[in-house]
Amino acid sequence: MALLHLLLEAGYRNLVIAHYNHRLRGKASDKDAAFVEKLSKKLDLPFEIGSGDVQTLAATRKLSLETAAREARYGFLAAVTRKHRTRTVVLAHHADDQVETCLFNFLRGSGIAGLSGMKPSSIRGVDGIEMELLRPLLPIPKADLLAYLKERKIRFREDASNAVATASRNKLRLKVVPLVEELLGSSFKGSIVRNA
């Protein structure tokens, strides 16, 4: 929501809102999709929605749920870029996401590429489509984005599954990052983002 409103404030109007329903949270997932669709109508912007059975995809292809969800989502985004004859996809990853990504990659033993985290601009090929992925919010902490939404009274929905420490990334976010922050102070996040 913050990304969309920041783009609109900056004067971007030729936008397509795309939402992928992973169907992992039942009615909550459907309500998220309805919320985004209603907003797109209010803003008079084109809306594309996709959905898939990510749980089955993960089991069938022997993937983690996170990997299956990412593959399904990027497949959907590739189809949207093809339909709308664009190759640019703007994503809302922020500084806290970058910290998690870098720590996760470090703990898995990735090389220097993994330690550099997500790039502000990258190319991803999916189904013969080369998408340019832009992440303009990477330097901005989640707290600042939430403050922006609150200040402007912009409604948003929170994915409740992010607050449950089941997936590896959620465990990192909910247990490891707060512990490191307690030990080293919150400035460690900025250091990781700068290093990335």
Backbone as numpy.savetxt, mean C-alpha at the origin, in Angstrom:
# Nx Ny Nz CAx CAy CAz Cx Cy Cz
-6.43 7.48 1.20 -7.26 8.68 1.20 -6.39 9.93 1.20
-5.33 9.90 1.99 -4.43 11.06 2.02 -3.81 11.27 0.64
-3.34 10.20 0.02 -2.72 10.32 -1.30 -3.69 10.92 -2.31
-4.89 10.41 -2.36 -5.89 10.91 -3.31 -6.14 12.40 -3.10
-6.36 12.80 -1.86 -6.66 14.21 -1.60 -5.45 15.12 -1.83
-4.25 14.62 -1.56 -3.05 15.41 -1.86 -2.89 15.60 -3.37
-3.17 14.56 -4.14 -3.09 14.68 -5.61 -4.12 15.69 -6.11
-5.33 15.63 -5.58 -6.37 16.58 -5.99 -5.98 18.01 -5.61
-5.45 18.18 -4.39 -5.00 19.51 -3.96 -3.89 20.05 -4.85
-3.06 19.15 -5.37 -1.94 19.56 -6.23 -2.40 19.83 -7.66
-3.69 19.62 -7.93 -4.23 19.95 -9.25 -4.41 18.78 -10.20
-4.11 17.58 -9.77 -4.30 16.41 -10.64 -5.79 16.10 -10.75
-6.27 15.96 -11.97 -7.69 15.65 -12.20 -7.87 14.42 -13.08
-6.87 14.10 -13.86 -6.96 12.96 -14.76 -6.56 11.69 -14.01
-7.41 11.31 -13.06 -7.11 10.19 -12.18 -8.16 9.09 -12.34
-7.74 7.87 -12.09 -8.65 6.73 -12.02 -8.43 6.12 -10.65
-9.48 5.97 -9.88 -9.37 5.34 -8.57 -9.52 3.84 -8.77
-8.55 3.09 -8.29 -8.58 1.63 -8.43 -8.54 0.98 -7.05
-9.44 0.03 -6.83 -9.52 -0.66 -5.53 -9.59 -2.16 -5.76
-8.73 -2.89 -5.07 -8.75 -4.35 -5.17 -9.24 -4.94 -3.85
-10.29 -5.74 -3.92 -10.86 -6.39 -2.76 -10.27 -7.80 -2.67
-9.43 -8.03 -1.67 -8.77 -9.33 -1.50 -9.70 -10.39 -0.93
-10.88 -9.97 -0.52 -11.90 -10.86 0.05 -11.36 -11.68 1.22
-10.59 -11.03 2.06 -10.01 -11.72 3.22 -10.72 -11.36 4.52
-11.56 -10.33 4.49 -12.17 -9.85 5.73 -13.69 -9.79 5.66
-14.27 -10.60 4.78 -15.73 -10.68 4.71 -16.40 -9.35 4.42
-17.41 -9.03 5.24 -18.20 -7.81 5.03 -17.36 -6.55 5.13
-16.32 -6.58 5.96 -15.46 -5.39 6.10 -14.78 -5.07 4.78
-14.33 -6.09 4.06 -13.70 -5.88 2.75 -14.70 -5.26 1.77
-15.93 -5.77 1.79 -16.97 -5.25 0.91 -17.32 -3.80 1.26
-17.32 -3.49 2.55 -17.62 -2.11 2.97 -16.50 -1.16 2.55
-15.25 -1.63 2.58 -14.13 -0.81 2.09 -14.35 -0.45 0.63
-14.70 -1.47 -0.17 -14.91 -1.26 -1.61 -16.06 -0.29 -1.85
-17.16 -0.45 -1.12 -18.32 0.44 -1.27 -17.96 1.88 -0.88
-17.15 2.03 0.16 -16.70 3.35 0.62 -15.92 4.06 -0.48
-14.99 3.33 -1.10 -14.15 3.93 -2.15 -14.99 4.23 -3.38
-15.90 3.35 -3.73 -16.77 3.59 -4.90 -17.63 4.82 -4.69
-18.20 4.97 -3.50 -19.04 6.14 -3.18 -18.22 7.42 -3.30
-16.98 7.39 -2.79 -16.11 8.55 -2.87 -15.80 8.91 -4.32
-15.52 7.92 -5.14 -15.20 8.19 -6.54 -16.37 8.86 -7.25
-17.58 8.43 -6.92 -18.77 9.07 -7.51 -18.89 10.51 -7.05
-18.66 10.73 -5.75 -18.73 12.08 -5.19 -17.71 13.00 -5.86
-16.51 12.46 -6.13 -15.45 13.26 -6.75 -15.55 13.27 -8.27
-16.49 12.51 -8.82 -16.69 12.39 -10.27 -15.41 11.90 -10.97
-14.84 10.85 -10.37 -13.64 10.24 -10.94 -13.97 8.80 -11.35
-13.36 8.31 -12.43 -13.57 6.92 -12.82 -13.12 5.97 -11.71
-13.83 4.87 -11.57 -13.55 3.90 -10.52 -13.45 2.51 -11.12
-12.39 1.81 -10.75 -12.21 0.42 -11.17 -12.09 -0.43 -9.92
-12.82 -1.53 -9.92 -12.76 -2.44 -8.78 -12.44 -3.84 -9.28
-11.63 -4.52 -8.52 -11.31 -5.91 -8.80 -11.40 -6.69 -7.50
-11.54 -7.98 -7.61 -11.55 -8.82 -6.41 -11.09 -10.21 -6.79
-10.68 -10.95 -5.79 -10.25 -12.31 -6.04 -10.15 -13.10 -4.75
-10.14 -14.40 -4.89 -10.03 -15.29 -3.74 -8.54 -15.52 -3.47
-7.96 -14.60 -2.75 -6.52 -14.62 -2.48 -6.13 -15.84 -1.64
-7.00 -16.24 -0.74 -6.72 -17.39 0.11 -6.51 -18.65 -0.74
-7.40 -18.86 -1.71 -7.28 -20.02 -2.60 -6.05 -19.90 -3.48
-5.80 -18.70 -3.99 -4.61 -18.47 -4.82 -3.34 -18.84 -4.05
-3.27 -18.42 -2.79 -2.10 -18.72 -1.97 -1.93 -20.23 -1.78
-3.02 -20.91 -1.48 -2.96 -22.36 -1.25 -2.61 -23.11 -2.53
-3.24 -22.73 -3.65 -3.02 -23.41 -4.92 -1.59 -23.26 -5.41
-1.05 -22.05 -5.28 0.29 -21.77 -5.81 1.38 -21.87 -4.76
0.99 -22.30 -3.55 1.94 -22.46 -2.44 2.72 -21.17 -2.16
1.96 -20.10 -2.01 2.52 -18.78 -1.73 2.07 -18.34 -0.34
2.81 -17.41 0.25 2.31 -16.80 1.48 1.09 -15.97 1.10
0.23 -15.72 2.07 -0.96 -14.92 1.81 -0.58 -13.53 1.31
0.48 -12.96 1.89 0.93 -11.61 1.50 1.41 -11.59 0.04
2.16 -12.62 -0.35 2.67 -12.69 -1.72 1.52 -12.89 -2.71
0.59 -13.77 -2.38 -0.57 -14.00 -3.25 -1.40 -12.72 -3.40
-1.58 -12.01 -2.30 -2.35 -10.76 -2.35 -1.66 -9.72 -3.22
-0.34 -9.62 -3.09 0.42 -8.66 -3.90 0.33 -9.01 -5.38
0.49 -10.30 -5.72 0.41 -10.72 -7.12 -0.97 -10.43 -7.70
-2.02 -10.74 -6.94 -3.39 -10.49 -7.42 -3.62 -8.99 -7.61
-3.15 -8.21 -6.66 -3.34 -6.75 -6.72 -2.62 -6.15 -7.92
-1.37 -6.55 -8.14 -0.62 -6.00 -9.27 -1.18 -6.50 -10.61
-1.71 -7.70 -10.64 -2.38 -8.18 -11.85 -3.59 -7.31 -12.18
-4.35 -6.97 -11.15 -5.51 -6.08 -11.32 -5.06 -4.70 -11.80
-4.02 -4.15 -11.16 -3.54 -2.82 -11.56 -3.03 -2.83 -13.00
-2.40 -3.91 -13.42 -1.95 -4.00 -14.81 -3.14 -3.96 -15.76
-4.21 -4.66 -15.42 -5.42 -4.65 -16.26 -6.02 -3.24 -16.32
-6.00 -2.53 -15.19 -6.53 -1.16 -15.16 -5.69 -0.24 -16.03
-4.36 -0.37 -15.95 -3.51 0.49 -16.78 -3.73 0.19 -18.27
-3.93 -1.06 -18.60 -4.20 -1.43 -20.00 -5.53 -0.79 -20.46
-6.55 -0.94 -19.65 -7.88 -0.42 -20.01 -7.87 1.09 -20.18
-7.14 1.78 -19.32 -7.16 3.25 -19.34 -5.98 3.86 -20.10
-5.22 2.99 -20.76 -4.10 3.42 -21.61 -3.14 4.36 -20.89
-2.75 3.91 -19.73 -1.74 4.62 -18.96 -0.75 3.58 -18.47
0.37 4.02 -17.99 1.29 3.06 -17.39 1.71 3.50 -15.99
1.17 4.62 -15.53 1.56 5.16 -14.24 0.55 4.78 -13.17
1.06 4.21 -12.10 0.25 3.85 -10.93 0.88 4.56 -9.73
0.07 5.32 -9.02 0.55 6.04 -7.85 0.08 5.29 -6.60
1.04 4.91 -5.78 0.76 4.10 -4.59 1.01 4.91 -3.32
0.34 4.53 -2.24 0.36 5.33 -1.02 1.32 4.81 0.05
2.34 4.05 -0.33 3.31 3.60 0.66 3.95 4.82 1.33
4.10 4.74 2.64 4.65 5.87 3.40 5.91 5.44 4.16
6.45 6.36 4.95 7.73 6.10 5.62 7.67 4.89 6.55
6.57 4.70 7.25 6.46 3.54 8.14 6.49 2.24 7.35
5.87 2.24 6.17 5.93 1.06 5.29 7.38 0.80 4.86
8.10 1.88 4.58 9.50 1.74 4.16 10.35 1.14 5.28
10.13 1.59 6.50 10.87 1.06 7.65 10.61 -0.44 7.77
9.34 -0.83 7.70 8.99 -2.25 7.80 9.64 -3.06 6.68
9.60 -2.53 5.47 10.17 -3.23 4.32 11.67 -3.44 4.50
12.38 -2.38 4.88 13.83 -2.48 5.06 14.19 -3.46 6.17
13.50 -3.37 7.31 13.76 -4.29 8.42 13.45 -5.73 8.02
12.32 -5.91 7.37 11.91 -7.25 6.93 12.95 -7.85 5.99
13.39 -7.04 5.02 14.41 -7.52 4.08 15.73 -7.82 4.77
16.11 -6.98 5.71 17.36 -7.20 6.46 17.29 -8.52 7.23
16.17 -8.75 7.91 16.02 -9.95 8.73 15.94 -11.22 7.89
15.51 -11.08 6.64 15.46 -12.24 5.73 16.81 -12.47 5.05
17.75 -11.55 5.26 19.07 -11.72 4.68 19.20 -11.25 3.25
18.41 -10.25 2.90 18.50 -9.75 1.52 19.81 -8.99 1.31
20.14 -8.78 0.08 21.34 -8.01 -0.26 21.06 -6.53 -0.19
21.96 -5.77 -0.77 21.87 -4.31 -0.72 20.59 -3.79 -1.37
20.11 -4.47 -2.42 18.87 -4.04 -3.08 17.70 -4.08 -2.11
17.63 -5.15 -1.31 16.54 -5.26 -0.34 16.64 -4.24 0.77
17.87 -3.92 1.16 18.08 -2.94 2.23 17.73 -1.53 1.78
17.73 -1.31 0.47 17.38 0.02 -0.02 15.86 0.22 -0.06
15.10 -0.83 0.22 13.65 -0.69 0.34 12.96 -0.39 -0.97
11.79 0.21 -0.84 10.99 0.57 -2.01 11.56 1.83 -2.64
11.47 1.90 -3.93 11.96 3.08 -4.67 10.80 4.06 -4.87
11.10 5.37 -4.86 10.05 6.35 -5.15 9.45 6.15 -6.53
10.26 5.63 -7.45 9.80 5.34 -8.81 10.44 4.04 -9.26
9.61 3.14 -9.77 10.14 1.86 -10.26 9.24 1.35 -11.39
9.75 0.38 -12.10 8.99 -0.25 -13.19 8.69 -1.68 -12.78
7.48 -2.11 -12.98 7.08 -3.49 -12.68 6.32 -4.04 -13.88
6.79 -5.14 -14.38 6.12 -5.80 -15.50 5.18 -6.88 -15.01
3.93 -6.82 -15.46 2.92 -7.82 -15.11 2.08 -8.09 -16.34
1.98 -9.35 -16.71 1.14 -9.75 -17.84 1.43 -8.95 -19.11
2.70 -8.70 -19.36 3.09 -7.97 -20.56 2.91 -6.47 -20.47
2.50 -5.96 -19.32 2.30 -4.52 -19.11 3.44 -4.01 -18.25
4.11 -2.96 -18.71 5.15 -2.30 -17.92 4.52 -1.12 -17.19
4.40 -1.24 -15.87 3.80 -0.17 -15.08 4.89 0.65 -14.41
4.73 1.96 -14.43 5.61 2.83 -13.65 4.93 3.04 -12.31
5.56 2.59 -11.24 5.01 2.72 -9.90 5.64 3.93 -9.22
4.80 4.86 -8.81 5.26 6.07 -8.12 4.81 6.01 -6.67
5.72 6.33 -5.76 5.42 6.31 -4.32 5.83 7.66 -3.71
5.03 8.70 -3.94 5.43 10.04 -3.48 5.39 10.23 -1.96
4.73 9.34 -1.23 4.61 9.52 0.22 5.69 8.80 1.02
6.66 8.18 0.35 7.68 7.40 1.07 8.40 8.17 2.18
8.66 9.45 2.03 9.36 10.14 3.12 8.45 10.57 4.27
7.14 10.39 4.12 6.19 10.95 5.09 5.71 9.89 6.09
5.87 10.14 7.39 5.41 9.17 8.39 3.88 9.03 8.39
3.42 7.86 8.76 1.97 7.60 8.81 1.27 8.60 9.73
1.91 8.93 10.85 1.29 9.88 11.80 0.99 11.22 11.14
1.88 11.69 10.27 1.65 12.95 9.56 0.47 12.84 8.60
0.35 11.69 7.94 -0.77 11.48 7.01 -2.09 11.42 7.77
-2.10 10.76 8.92 -3.31 10.70 9.74 -3.69 12.09 10.25
-2.67 12.89 10.62 -2.94 14.26 11.07 -3.54 15.10 9.93
-3.02 14.90 8.72 -3.56 15.60 7.53 -5.04 15.26 7.35
-5.37 13.97 7.45 -6.77 13.55 7.28 -7.65 14.13 8.38
-7.16 14.08 9.60 -7.94 14.59 10.73 -8.17 16.09 10.60
-7.12 16.83 10.25 -7.20 18.28 10.12 -8.24 18.69 9.07
-8.32 17.92 8.01 -9.26 18.24 6.92 -10.59 17.50 7.03
-10.74 16.75 8.12 -11.97 15.98 8.37 -12.30 15.04 7.20
-11.27 14.38 6.70 -11.43 13.42 5.60 -11.65 12.03 6.20
-12.77 11.44 5.86 -13.09 10.10 6.37 -12.23 9.05 5.66
-11.90 8.00 6.39 -11.14 6.89 5.82 -11.52 5.62 6.58
-11.15 4.50 6.03 -11.39 3.20 6.68 -10.05 2.55 6.98
-9.98 1.93 8.11 -8.75 1.24 8.53 -8.96 -0.26 8.38
-7.97 -0.94 7.82 -8.00 -2.39 7.69 -7.68 -2.99 9.06
-8.68 -3.54 9.72 -8.52 -4.05 11.09 -7.50 -5.19 11.15
-7.29 -5.90 10.04 -6.33 -7.02 10.07 -4.90 -6.52 10.27
-4.64 -5.24 10.02 -3.30 -4.70 10.24 -2.94 -4.65 11.73
-3.96 -4.71 12.59 -3.72 -4.62 14.03 -3.63 -5.99 14.69
-3.59 -7.05 13.86 -3.52 -8.42 14.39 -2.17 -9.01 14.02
-1.43 -9.46 15.02 -0.06 -9.95 14.80 -0.05 -11.41 14.35
-0.57 -11.65 13.14 -0.53 -13.01 12.60 0.48 -13.10 11.45
0.33 -12.25 10.46 1.27 -12.24 9.33 2.64 -11.75 9.80
3.69 -12.21 9.14 5.06 -11.83 9.53 5.24 -10.33 9.56
4.75 -9.65 8.55 4.92 -8.19 8.49 4.17 -7.52 9.64
2.99 -8.03 9.97 2.24 -7.46 11.09 2.97 -7.67 12.41
3.59 -8.83 12.58 4.37 -9.09 13.80 5.52 -8.08 13.90
6.16 -7.83 12.78 7.24 -6.85 12.75 6.72 -5.47 13.14
5.58 -5.08 12.53 4.99 -3.76 12.77 4.53 -3.60 14.22
3.90 -4.63 14.75 3.25 -4.51 16.05 4.14 -4.87 17.24
5.18 -5.69 17.00 6.02 -6.13 18.11 7.46 -5.63 18.02
8.08 -5.82 16.87 9.51 -5.50 16.75 9.74 -3.99 16.67
9.02 -3.31 15.77 9.23 -1.86 15.60 8.99 -1.10 16.91
7.90 -1.37 17.64 7.73 -0.66 18.92 8.86 -0.95 19.92
9.37 -2.18 19.93 10.47 -2.51 20.83 11.74 -1.74 20.46
12.06 -1.71 19.18 13.24 -0.95 18.73 13.05 0.53 19.04
11.83 1.01 18.84 11.55 2.43 19.13 11.72 2.71 20.63
11.30 1.77 21.47 11.46 1.92 22.92 12.94 1.95 23.31
13.74 1.11 22.63 15.16 1.02 22.95 15.98 2.17 22.38
15.66 2.58 21.15 16.49 3.57 20.45 15.84 4.93 20.24
14.55 5.03 20.49 13.84 6.27 20.21 13.28 6.25 18.80
12.33 7.12 18.54 11.64 7.10 17.25 12.51 7.58 16.09
13.65 8.20 16.39 14.50 8.71 15.31 15.07 7.58 14.45
15.05 6.35 14.95 15.60 5.24 14.16 14.83 5.08 12.85
13.55 5.42 12.86 12.75 5.29 11.63 13.28 6.23 10.55
13.53 7.46 10.92 14.06 8.44 9.97 15.41 8.00 9.41
16.22 7.39 10.26 17.53 6.91 9.81 17.38 5.82 8.77
16.45 4.90 8.98 16.22 3.83 8.02 15.72 4.39 6.70
14.78 5.32 6.77 14.23 5.92 5.55 15.31 6.66 4.77
16.17 7.41 5.48 17.27 8.12 4.80 18.24 7.13 4.16
18.59 6.07 4.88 19.51 5.07 4.34 18.92 4.36 3.12
17.61 4.10 3.16 16.97 3.45 2.01 17.08 4.34 0.79
